[in-house]
Amino acid sequence: MYRSLLLRHLIRTLGAAGLILSVLFLLSHAIADPDILLQNALSGRAVSPEQTAQASALLLHRYGLDAPLFYVGWQQGTGWQWHGWHNQYHTWLVQLLHGNLGYSYRADAPVTALLGEALRYTLPLTLLAAVLSVILALVVVTAVSTRPVARHWVLRLAHVLQGLPLFLVALGLLLLLANPDALAWFPAFGLGAVDNLADAWHHPGWFLYQLALPLISLVLNGFPPLAIQLDGALQQELTRPYVATARAKGASAARSVWRHALRNALIPMLTLLTDLLPSIVAGAVVVEVIFALPGMGQLITEAAIHQDFPVLLGAVGLVALVRLLGQVAADLLYPVIDPRIRAVA
């Protein structure tokens, strides 16, 4: 029964992700400007009007933009018309079901290849930021859970950080810790001498040093909601009778937190964890732009400027996939943490 519930949840989530991508595809292609695509292809070269018209027709046909947008469409004078299966949306949907995200208008390369190249830089940053955010929340909240004064200041700091936009945190760290007029402890942008990821794995210390400020920015953005949620759940669990029983049997305050209360306090936190990685992936786009790092941020920014819609749709689909995996992981972890759910299922 539990497996069937999980399967239904997976199907519903995939359907919602497909619907979101479909709406984004139709909206983006409805407002697409063929002139921008033509300008990108010609790269400012001087051509005659006849050559321009020829190049425009070839480009539109190459990327399938000369076909109708959807199965049905409205035309002035004739009203609604059925365009059949030969339309942009149907072609895109069939390619998507086969794992083909199309070709970039700007780079004339498969979108999957561009996303894979960008993820080589973005994925280590986001995964490390997510792991450090969770560890920091667990360590700090459990350490101050039985110390009212320290807990008060930690929660106050968490609420302040939660109210700050990510770009403001990143810019503050940049001006404070990578500024010759303040503290020039870290590089202000780029990856320094390690521009090749293969070289970076041979110099992990140097690589982490280059990513220090972007990583700190993402951790400071991901830590507050986790800490606030965990603290509220943990304080509620510490008032339960089983914690008082454990203390009466001689368990120390730290042991009662780690061995008894923490496991139950993690249950409501799992829902928040499903949004952690997608939010960090989205935040990495902002951070990579601020610190001029290669990755998803640079790819998405250039795609937005040049109206490279296949790349934009691929990036949005990637975030939707990460969110889907997070929700599935949460469904799998719920019965592991709480045996009562396993018993019901």
C-alpha beads as a LAMMPS data file, in Angstrom:
LAMMPS data file: protein, C-alpha beads

345 atoms
344 bonds

1 atom types
1 bond types

-500.0 500.0 xlo xhi
-500.0 500.0 ylo yhi
-500.0 500.0 zlo zhi

Masses

1 110.0

Atoms # bond

1 1 1 0.000 0.000 0.000
2 1 1 2.806 2.395 0.845
3 1 1 4.461 1.713 -2.505
4 1 1 1.240 2.446 -4.378
5 1 1 0.839 5.730 -2.490
6 1 1 4.410 6.650 -3.349
7 1 1 3.833 5.749 -7.008
8 1 1 0.685 7.888 -7.169
9 1 1 2.543 10.775 -5.559
10 1 1 5.341 10.391 -8.103
11 1 1 2.895 10.382 -11.020
12 1 1 1.098 13.482 -9.706
13 1 1 4.378 15.332 -9.246
14 1 1 5.585 14.389 -12.732
15 1 1 2.267 15.583 -14.144
16 1 1 2.567 18.908 -12.325
17 1 1 6.154 19.354 -13.546
18 1 1 5.073 18.579 -17.115
19 1 1 2.208 21.070 -16.874
20 1 1 4.521 23.809 -15.601
21 1 1 7.021 23.159 -18.398
22 1 1 4.233 23.144 -20.985
23 1 1 2.906 26.503 -19.815
24 1 1 6.415 27.981 -19.822
25 1 1 7.059 26.607 -23.305
26 1 1 3.867 28.097 -24.735
27 1 1 4.369 31.476 -23.052
28 1 1 8.027 31.772 -24.018
29 1 1 7.484 30.805 -27.645
30 1 1 4.425 33.045 -27.931
31 1 1 6.555 36.108 -27.091
32 1 1 9.724 34.944 -28.872
33 1 1 11.294 37.546 -31.162
34 1 1 12.759 35.993 -34.362
35 1 1 14.870 39.131 -34.915
36 1 1 16.956 38.358 -31.807
37 1 1 17.582 34.830 -33.089
38 1 1 18.646 36.277 -36.430
39 1 1 20.955 38.820 -34.808
40 1 1 22.647 36.082 -32.799
41 1 1 23.195 34.009 -35.936
42 1 1 24.528 36.854 -38.066
43 1 1 26.688 38.255 -35.228
44 1 1 26.504 41.797 -36.541
45 1 1 27.657 40.928 -40.093
46 1 1 26.482 43.238 -42.851
47 1 1 24.152 41.386 -45.240
48 1 1 21.676 42.431 -47.866
49 1 1 17.909 42.445 -47.197
50 1 1 17.508 39.397 -49.460
51 1 1 20.164 37.484 -47.551
52 1 1 18.564 38.543 -44.259
53 1 1 15.173 37.232 -45.342
54 1 1 16.754 33.989 -46.552
55 1 1 18.702 33.497 -43.323
56 1 1 15.609 34.246 -41.248
57 1 1 13.537 31.660 -43.100
58 1 1 16.292 29.031 -42.796
59 1 1 16.715 29.640 -39.068
60 1 1 12.992 29.498 -38.353
61 1 1 12.692 26.251 -40.310
62 1 1 15.790 24.750 -38.668
63 1 1 14.452 25.269 -35.152
64 1 1 10.847 24.516 -36.091
65 1 1 9.666 28.048 -35.333
66 1 1 7.898 28.390 -38.684
67 1 1 5.297 25.813 -37.603
68 1 1 2.137 26.727 -35.651
69 1 1 2.660 27.027 -31.912
70 1 1 -0.090 24.669 -30.683
71 1 1 -2.640 22.143 -31.915
72 1 1 -5.253 24.895 -32.260
73 1 1 -4.804 28.607 -32.864
74 1 1 -6.742 31.781 -33.461
75 1 1 -6.370 33.626 -36.745
76 1 1 -7.958 36.921 -37.631
77 1 1 -10.824 36.440 -40.036
78 1 1 -10.962 32.642 -39.881
79 1 1 -11.261 32.145 -36.115
80 1 1 -10.079 28.977 -34.384
81 1 1 -8.232 26.473 -36.552
82 1 1 -6.921 22.970 -35.990
83 1 1 -3.241 22.763 -36.962
84 1 1 -2.832 19.032 -36.517
85 1 1 0.172 17.279 -35.043
86 1 1 2.709 19.359 -36.939
87 1 1 3.197 22.149 -34.400
88 1 1 5.981 23.422 -32.139
89 1 1 4.486 22.121 -28.910
90 1 1 3.934 18.567 -30.178
91 1 1 7.467 18.379 -31.584
92 1 1 8.916 19.643 -28.309
93 1 1 6.793 17.248 -26.226
94 1 1 7.835 14.198 -28.263
95 1 1 11.500 15.198 -27.968
96 1 1 11.108 15.764 -24.224
97 1 1 9.631 12.282 -23.713
98 1 1 12.703 10.886 -25.494
99 1 1 15.047 12.847 -23.217
100 1 1 15.932 15.393 -25.899
101 1 1 15.775 19.003 -24.677
102 1 1 16.524 20.440 -28.101
103 1 1 19.333 22.670 -29.330
104 1 1 20.493 25.993 -28.029
105 1 1 19.697 28.883 -30.361
106 1 1 22.839 30.729 -29.323
107 1 1 25.454 27.978 -29.028
108 1 1 23.928 25.600 -31.596
109 1 1 24.656 22.699 -29.241
110 1 1 22.428 20.174 -27.416
111 1 1 20.872 21.648 -24.305
112 1 1 21.712 18.505 -22.333
113 1 1 25.412 18.989 -23.129
114 1 1 25.306 22.643 -22.028
115 1 1 23.479 21.790 -18.802
116 1 1 25.905 18.962 -18.077
117 1 1 28.892 21.255 -18.529
118 1 1 27.350 23.905 -16.254
119 1 1 26.418 21.351 -13.599
120 1 1 30.039 20.254 -13.321
121 1 1 30.607 23.532 -11.489
122 1 1 27.188 24.152 -9.934
123 1 1 26.545 20.671 -8.523
124 1 1 29.555 20.526 -6.146
125 1 1 28.693 24.006 -4.883
126 1 1 25.006 23.270 -4.260
127 1 1 25.485 19.816 -2.723
128 1 1 28.190 21.058 -0.384
129 1 1 26.056 24.052 0.611
130 1 1 23.033 21.813 1.319
131 1 1 25.058 19.375 3.447
132 1 1 26.758 22.164 5.405
133 1 1 23.417 23.938 5.994
134 1 1 21.882 20.789 7.481
135 1 1 24.931 19.994 9.614
136 1 1 25.180 23.566 10.875
137 1 1 21.480 23.635 11.804
138 1 1 21.707 20.301 13.630
139 1 1 24.864 21.174 15.557
140 1 1 23.894 24.724 16.524
141 1 1 20.266 24.036 17.458
142 1 1 21.037 20.955 19.538
143 1 1 23.943 22.739 21.245
144 1 1 21.785 25.648 22.424
145 1 1 18.511 23.730 22.951
146 1 1 19.020 23.598 26.739
147 1 1 20.700 27.028 27.049
148 1 1 17.995 29.720 26.964
149 1 1 20.282 32.740 26.531
150 1 1 22.364 31.235 23.716
151 1 1 19.204 29.893 22.066
152 1 1 17.638 33.369 22.155
153 1 1 20.585 34.948 20.321
154 1 1 20.858 32.123 17.795
155 1 1 17.168 32.419 16.919
156 1 1 17.435 36.204 16.662
157 1 1 20.374 35.865 14.272
158 1 1 18.514 33.217 12.251
159 1 1 15.472 35.487 11.882
160 1 1 17.674 38.392 10.750
161 1 1 19.435 36.220 8.159
162 1 1 16.136 34.828 6.947
163 1 1 14.894 38.338 6.265
164 1 1 17.913 39.252 4.130
165 1 1 17.815 38.532 0.364
166 1 1 20.525 36.201 -0.885
167 1 1 22.034 38.781 -3.222
168 1 1 22.397 41.211 -0.303
169 1 1 24.193 38.588 1.811
170 1 1 26.512 37.738 -1.095
171 1 1 27.281 41.397 -1.827
172 1 1 27.911 42.057 1.876
173 1 1 30.424 39.212 2.064
174 1 1 32.007 40.402 -1.164
175 1 1 32.468 43.952 0.110
176 1 1 33.647 42.831 3.535
177 1 1 35.927 39.864 2.845
178 1 1 37.063 40.362 -0.772
179 1 1 37.646 44.106 -0.768
180 1 1 41.165 45.628 -0.676
181 1 1 39.692 48.552 1.286
182 1 1 38.347 46.196 3.970
183 1 1 39.546 42.576 4.234
184 1 1 40.967 41.019 1.072
185 1 1 40.901 37.462 2.421
186 1 1 39.136 35.780 -0.494
187 1 1 38.998 36.208 -4.287
188 1 1 36.268 38.535 -5.501
189 1 1 35.289 36.591 -8.608
190 1 1 36.053 33.573 -10.768
191 1 1 38.021 30.476 -9.913
192 1 1 41.444 32.057 -10.068
193 1 1 44.133 29.785 -11.454
194 1 1 41.814 26.754 -11.354
195 1 1 39.643 27.349 -14.415
196 1 1 39.546 23.674 -15.373
197 1 1 37.444 21.425 -13.166
198 1 1 39.789 18.494 -13.733
199 1 1 42.614 20.550 -12.235
200 1 1 40.371 21.603 -9.360
201 1 1 39.931 18.013 -8.150
202 1 1 43.726 17.756 -7.872
203 1 1 43.756 20.911 -5.728
204 1 1 40.664 20.557 -3.494
205 1 1 41.946 23.018 -0.894
206 1 1 42.507 25.716 -3.472
207 1 1 39.145 24.942 -5.107
208 1 1 37.290 25.309 -1.783
209 1 1 39.184 28.540 -1.107
210 1 1 37.951 29.965 -4.411
211 1 1 34.379 28.886 -3.602
212 1 1 34.470 30.062 0.029
213 1 1 32.362 33.213 -0.307
214 1 1 29.714 31.699 -2.645
215 1 1 29.514 28.684 -0.329
216 1 1 29.162 30.823 2.808
217 1 1 26.452 32.879 1.086
218 1 1 24.395 29.793 0.269
219 1 1 24.865 28.302 3.738
220 1 1 23.791 31.536 5.432
221 1 1 20.721 31.516 3.199
222 1 1 19.836 27.853 3.802
223 1 1 20.620 27.668 7.525
224 1 1 17.936 30.015 9.033
225 1 1 14.720 28.195 7.993
226 1 1 16.190 24.842 8.980
227 1 1 17.324 26.143 12.370
228 1 1 14.019 27.867 13.157
229 1 1 11.947 24.825 12.186
230 1 1 14.188 22.384 14.037
231 1 1 14.305 24.538 17.166
232 1 1 10.507 24.765 17.360
233 1 1 10.068 21.013 16.900
234 1 1 12.862 20.180 19.326
235 1 1 11.538 22.440 22.077
236 1 1 8.138 20.806 21.718
237 1 1 9.656 17.326 21.960
238 1 1 11.669 18.266 25.060
239 1 1 8.392 18.787 26.944
240 1 1 7.177 15.259 26.185
241 1 1 6.882 12.694 29.019
242 1 1 9.401 10.307 27.433
243 1 1 12.130 12.970 27.730
244 1 1 11.275 13.506 31.414
245 1 1 11.438 9.741 31.910
246 1 1 14.852 9.609 30.259
247 1 1 16.120 12.416 32.486
248 1 1 14.719 10.662 35.553
249 1 1 16.679 7.543 34.614
250 1 1 19.898 9.551 34.665
251 1 1 20.288 10.655 31.040
252 1 1 22.144 13.934 30.659
253 1 1 20.579 16.915 28.900
254 1 1 22.723 16.368 25.793
255 1 1 21.909 12.644 25.688
256 1 1 18.182 13.275 26.057
257 1 1 18.366 15.650 23.104
258 1 1 20.485 13.502 20.769
259 1 1 19.179 10.041 21.676
260 1 1 15.514 10.756 22.350
261 1 1 14.082 14.109 21.235
262 1 1 16.039 14.804 18.042
263 1 1 14.698 11.892 16.017
264 1 1 11.087 12.931 16.537
265 1 1 11.959 16.593 15.970
266 1 1 13.341 15.750 12.527
267 1 1 9.941 14.529 11.266
268 1 1 8.376 17.963 10.582
269 1 1 11.750 19.167 9.280
270 1 1 11.707 16.689 6.382
271 1 1 9.132 18.746 4.500
272 1 1 11.447 21.735 4.698
273 1 1 14.379 19.627 3.509
274 1 1 12.528 18.823 0.277
275 1 1 12.702 22.509 -0.644
276 1 1 16.290 22.995 0.513
277 1 1 18.159 21.679 -2.520
278 1 1 15.879 23.313 -5.136
279 1 1 16.152 26.656 -3.315
280 1 1 19.939 26.312 -3.118
281 1 1 20.069 25.462 -6.841
282 1 1 18.060 28.619 -7.551
283 1 1 20.247 30.585 -5.154
284 1 1 23.386 29.278 -6.849
285 1 1 22.271 31.078 -10.009
286 1 1 22.301 34.403 -8.139
287 1 1 25.587 33.672 -6.372
288 1 1 27.338 32.547 -9.546
289 1 1 26.357 35.757 -11.294
290 1 1 27.615 37.927 -8.411
291 1 1 30.933 36.093 -8.096
292 1 1 31.346 35.528 -11.868
293 1 1 31.534 31.749 -11.569
294 1 1 31.015 29.376 -14.484
295 1 1 27.919 27.270 -14.072
296 1 1 24.136 27.436 -14.235
297 1 1 24.058 31.133 -13.323
298 1 1 26.139 32.196 -16.289
299 1 1 24.308 29.798 -18.608
300 1 1 20.840 30.997 -17.584
301 1 1 21.814 34.668 -17.673
302 1 1 23.179 34.436 -21.209
303 1 1 20.175 32.369 -22.291
304 1 1 17.771 34.999 -20.922
305 1 1 19.628 37.851 -22.650
306 1 1 19.614 36.077 -26.020
307 1 1 16.120 34.564 -25.602
308 1 1 17.582 31.065 -25.772
309 1 1 14.352 29.397 -24.693
310 1 1 15.442 25.729 -24.998
311 1 1 18.207 26.373 -22.464
312 1 1 15.855 28.262 -20.138
313 1 1 13.270 25.478 -20.292
314 1 1 15.959 22.879 -19.654
315 1 1 17.159 24.776 -16.568
316 1 1 13.603 25.126 -15.222
317 1 1 12.995 21.444 -15.872
318 1 1 16.159 20.613 -13.965
319 1 1 14.973 22.558 -10.904
320 1 1 11.584 20.811 -11.159
321 1 1 13.365 17.447 -11.306
322 1 1 15.422 18.275 -8.220
323 1 1 12.248 19.240 -6.353
324 1 1 10.624 15.989 -7.457
325 1 1 13.561 13.949 -6.204
326 1 1 13.453 15.842 -2.917
327 1 1 9.788 15.027 -2.408
328 1 1 10.335 11.360 -3.231
329 1 1 13.300 11.235 -0.845
330 1 1 11.149 12.753 1.903
331 1 1 8.440 10.138 1.332
332 1 1 11.048 7.401 1.634
333 1 1 12.614 8.879 4.765
334 1 1 9.368 9.467 6.706
335 1 1 8.844 5.791 7.613
336 1 1 12.555 5.386 8.395
337 1 1 12.482 8.172 10.986
338 1 1 8.978 7.463 12.292
339 1 1 8.129 3.711 12.488
340 1 1 4.479 4.603 13.127
341 1 1 4.134 5.713 9.496
342 1 1 5.653 2.391 8.381
343 1 1 3.159 0.511 10.526
344 1 1 0.187 2.418 9.089
345 1 1 1.429 1.938 5.540

Bonds

1 1 1 2
2 1 2 3
3 1 3 4
4 1 4 5
5 1 5 6
6 1 6 7
7 1 7 8
8 1 8 9
9 1 9 10
10 1 10 11
11 1 11 12
12 1 12 13
13 1 13 14
14 1 14 15
15 1 15 16
16 1 16 17
17 1 17 18
18 1 18 19
19 1 19 20
20 1 20 21
21 1 21 22
22 1 22 23
23 1 23 24
24 1 24 25
25 1 25 26
26 1 26 27
27 1 27 28
28 1 28 29
29 1 29 30
30 1 30 31
31 1 31 32
32 1 32 33
33 1 33 34
34 1 34 35
35 1 35 36
36 1 36 37
37 1 37 38
38 1 38 39
39 1 39 40
40 1 40 41
41 1 41 42
42 1 42 43
43 1 43 44
44 1 44 45
45 1 45 46
46 1 46 47
47 1 47 48
48 1 48 49
49 1 49 50
50 1 50 51
51 1 51 52
52 1 52 53
53 1 53 54
54 1 54 55
55 1 55 56
56 1 56 57
57 1 57 58
58 1 58 59
59 1 59 60
60 1 60 61
61 1 61 62
62 1 62 63
63 1 63 64
64 1 64 65
65 1 65 66
66 1 66 67
67 1 67 68
68 1 68 69
69 1 69 70
70 1 70 71
71 1 71 72
72 1 72 73
73 1 73 74
74 1 74 75
75 1 75 76
76 1 76 77
77 1 77 78
78 1 78 79
79 1 79 80
80 1 80 81
81 1 81 82
82 1 82 83
83 1 83 84
84 1 84 85
85 1 85 86
86 1 86 87
87 1 87 88
88 1 88 89
89 1 89 90
90 1 90 91
91 1 91 92
92 1 92 93
93 1 93 94
94 1 94 95
95 1 95 96
96 1 96 97
97 1 97 98
98 1 98 99
99 1 99 100
100 1 100 101
101 1 101 102
102 1 102 103
103 1 103 104
104 1 104 105
105 1 105 106
106 1 106 107
107 1 107 108
108 1 108 109
109 1 109 110
110 1 110 111
111 1 111 112
112 1 112 113
113 1 113 114
114 1 114 115
115 1 115 116
116 1 116 117
117 1 117 118
118 1 118 119
119 1 119 120
120 1 120 121
121 1 121 122
122 1 122 123
123 1 123 124
124 1 124 125
125 1 125 126
126 1 126 127
127 1 127 128
128 1 128 129
129 1 129 130
130 1 130 131
131 1 131 132
132 1 132 133
133 1 133 134
134 1 134 135
135 1 135 136
136 1 136 137
137 1 137 138
138 1 138 139
139 1 139 140
140 1 140 141
141 1 141 142
142 1 142 143
143 1 143 144
144 1 144 145
145 1 145 146
146 1 146 147
147 1 147 148
148 1 148 149
149 1 149 150
150 1 150 151
151 1 151 152
152 1 152 153
153 1 153 154
154 1 154 155
155 1 155 156
156 1 156 157
157 1 157 158
158 1 158 159
159 1 159 160
160 1 160 161
161 1 161 162
162 1 162 163
163 1 163 164
164 1 164 165
165 1 165 166
166 1 166 167
167 1 167 168
168 1 168 169
169 1 169 170
170 1 170 171
171 1 171 172
172 1 172 173
173 1 173 174
174 1 174 175
175 1 175 176
176 1 176 177
177 1 177 178
178 1 178 179
179 1 179 180
180 1 180 181
181 1 181 182
182 1 182 183
183 1 183 184
184 1 184 185
185 1 185 186
186 1 186 187
187 1 187 188
188 1 188 189
189 1 189 190
190 1 190 191
191 1 191 192
192 1 192 193
193 1 193 194
194 1 194 195
195 1 195 196
196 1 196 197
197 1 197 198
198 1 198 199
199 1 199 200
200 1 200 201
201 1 201 202
202 1 202 203
203 1 203 204
204 1 204 205
205 1 205 206
206 1 206 207
207 1 207 208
208 1 208 209
209 1 209 210
210 1 210 211
211 1 211 212
212 1 212 213
213 1 213 214
214 1 214 215
215 1 215 216
216 1 216 217
217 1 217 218
218 1 218 219
219 1 219 220
220 1 220 221
221 1 221 222
222 1 222 223
223 1 223 224
224 1 224 225
225 1 225 226
226 1 226 227
227 1 227 228
228 1 228 229
229 1 229 230
230 1 230 231
231 1 231 232
232 1 232 233
233 1 233 234
234 1 234 235
235 1 235 236
236 1 236 237
237 1 237 238
238 1 238 239
239 1 239 240
240 1 240 241
241 1 241 242
242 1 242 243
243 1 243 244
244 1 244 245
245 1 245 246
246 1 246 247
247 1 247 248
248 1 248 249
249 1 249 250
250 1 250 251
251 1 251 252
252 1 252 253
253 1 253 254
254 1 254 255
255 1 255 256
256 1 256 257
257 1 257 258
258 1 258 259
259 1 259 260
260 1 260 261
261 1 261 262
262 1 262 263
263 1 263 264
264 1 264 265
265 1 265 266
266 1 266 267
267 1 267 268
268 1 268 269
269 1 269 270
270 1 270 271
271 1 271 272
272 1 272 273
273 1 273 274
274 1 274 275
275 1 275 276
276 1 276 277
277 1 277 278
278 1 278 279
279 1 279 280
280 1 280 281
281 1 281 282
282 1 282 283
283 1 283 284
284 1 284 285
285 1 285 286
286 1 286 287
287 1 287 288
288 1 288 289
289 1 289 290
290 1 290 291
291 1 291 292
292 1 292 293
293 1 293 294
294 1 294 295
295 1 295 296
296 1 296 297
297 1 297 298
298 1 298 299
299 1 299 300
300 1 300 301
301 1 301 302
302 1 302 303
303 1 303 304
304 1 304 305
305 1 305 306
306 1 306 307
307 1 307 308
308 1 308 309
309 1 309 310
310 1 310 311
311 1 311 312
312 1 312 313
313 1 313 314
314 1 314 315
315 1 315 316
316 1 316 317
317 1 317 318
318 1 318 319
319 1 319 320
320 1 320 321
321 1 321 322
322 1 322 323
323 1 323 324
324 1 324 325
325 1 325 326
326 1 326 327
327 1 327 328
328 1 328 329
329 1 329 330
330 1 330 331
331 1 331 332
332 1 332 333
333 1 333 334
334 1 334 335
335 1 335 336
336 1 336 337
337 1 337 338
338 1 338 339
339 1 339 340
340 1 340 341
341 1 341 342
342 1 342 343
343 1 343 344
344 1 344 345
